[in-house]
Structure formats: C-alpha cells, structure tokens
Amino acid sequence: MKLYYFKNDKCSVCIAALPKVMKIAEEYGLEFEVVDVVENPEFAGQHLVLTVPTVLIMENGHELVRFARNFSISDIVSFIERYLELTKS
C-alpha cells in the first residue's frame, strides 16, 4: 500500500496533520509521498484532488480510499487496520 498526502503550504490544517499522517505511514510500514498541489498540479489533477488536505491510499495503482478536507486521523487508522485484516485471510 502507498499513502499519498496532498497539501499546500498555505493550509494550516495540512501543516498540522502532516506529522500525524507520516507517523501512521511509518507505524504500518506504508510507502509515503507528500504532494504539494501548487508545485505539482498535474499529479493532483490526475488523481482528481480538488481540495487539501487529501489522503489517498492506493495499492497496485488503484485507489482504495480517499480522505479529503474533513477527516480524522482515526478514520485513516481504522481503514488501514480493517484492510490489513481483510487481506490477511
């Protein structure tokens, strides 16, 4: 799984949430990439990211889930744990 974190430097929520999302990626051993939508608008557009912060969790090039604008860190953790449990079987 790979976690993409879409942000922009003028977004205070993006700045506050980034270390928390990084920690989740580290704890679960996920690949992690931060994408600044101002510096890389093409990549954001290809993934239909229209607001920040946005978290995309992908596997094998396919989007598994998207968290955008109003989400909690526990939402991300809950999804990852459920997904990992399902794929264990």
Secondary structure, 3 states (H helix, E strand, C coil): CEEEEEECCCCHHHHHHHHHHHHHHHHCCCEEEEEECCCCHHHHHHCCCCCCCEEEEEECCEEEEEEECCCCHHHHHHHHHHHHHHHHC
